Amino acid sequence: MAEPLHIYEKTFRERRSALLRDLGLALKHADSLRFLFTGNDGDAPKRPETSTESYESTREAVDALIEIVVPAFYPVRRQPYSRGAIASEGLDEPYSSEMWLFVNGVATSPAVLKANGKELARIFQRPIHLVHNPTDGVLLDLAECVLGRTFNFKTALSEYVLDIVSRALVGYSKVVLIGHSQGGIVVADVANALVRYCEDRDLLTNLEIYTFASAADKMLADDALSRKASHCVPYYEHFANGHDFVARLGVIGCRDSIAGPLFVNEYRKGHLLNAHYLEAFENGDYCGGKSRLFRYVAGGVPEASFDKLPAAFGQSEYIYHAA
C-alpha cells in the first residue's frame, strides 16, 4: 500500500551528514555575503525591492524594511500575507488550464511578496498565486537557509503547498511552481514528496518547477517517467547568480543532487528576485533564451521544448525509483 502524501524528513544520519556539509558550504562562501543586496552595473530592474517606488505607499516600504532588519524570535511569528492572493498585473482572462504558484524567499514582507508577484505576472502574462513564507528577519532567514532544509523548519508551510499542488494536479493540465531562495526549500519538499509518494504517477508529468537562487539541497526525478519522456519528471529548471551566497549554499553547492538544468550567470551578484534576477532572466542573460521557462515570457507557450536528460542520468544522485 502506498504511503499517504507527506513531507519527507531526513534520518539522523542524513541530518548529521547534511549539517556538516552545510556548515562547510557556509564557511567556504561567506565572502559572497557582502553581495547579497548588491546590484549589477547596467541593471535597470522594474519594481526593485530596494526602491520605495515599488510599493503602494511609503508606509509599506518602511514596514518591509522593519521586517527585514528586526528579527522575530520564537514563539513570535509574523502572519503570512493572504494565502488566497493572486497577482494578475491587469490580466483580463486567466489561463484556465494552468495554475502558477510562487513561494518567496528570505527577507520577504507582504509588500515585497506583492512586488515579486506583480513582476512575475507581468513577465509571464499569467495570474500568479502567491504563497507567503513570512520573514523572521534577514539574519534568521539566512540561518534557516543553512539549517532549515536539514531540520525541516518549514514543514508546516511545505505541507500546505503540497496540499495545494496535489489538488491542482488533478484539476489542471499544467501546474507551474516557482520558488525563490528559501522558497526553493519549500518547493523541493513538495516535489520530493510527490515523487516519493504520489499514487497516480502520470500526474507528475503535468508539474513544472522553476527556481531562482534556490537554497534547496535535493530535488528528485522519477526514473521511469523521466526515461519515457526523455526529460526530468517533474520538469525542473534552475537559475542562479554566481556570486549569490544562498545559491552557492543550495542549487550550486548541491548541484549533483538536484534534477534539471542549472543556468548560472557566473559574474552576477545579488540575491533579490526583482532587483537581481528577473530583469536579467527576461533579457535571456542566463540561458541565451533557450530555457523552457524563458519561452513563457510575454504569454508564450513553449510547446514540447524540454531540456533533454543528461547522458549520465542513470548515475545521477537525484533519481528516484518508484516501487
Secondary structure, DSSP 8 states (H G I E B T S, - for coil): ----S------HHHHHHHHHHHHHHHHHTGGGGGGTT---TT---SS-TT-GGGSSSHHHHHHHHHHHHS---TT-------TT-EE-TT-SS--TTEEEEEE--SS--HHHHHHHHHHHHHHHTS-EEEE----S-HHHHHHHHHHHHHHTTTHHHHHHHHHHHHHHHHH-SEEEEEEETTHHHHHHHHHHHHHHH-SSGGGGGGEEEEEES---S-B-EEHHHHHHHTS-SSEEEEEEEEE-HHHIIIIITTGGGB-S-EEEEEEEE---HIIIIIHHHHTTTTTTT-STGGGGGGG---TT------TTGGG-TTEE---
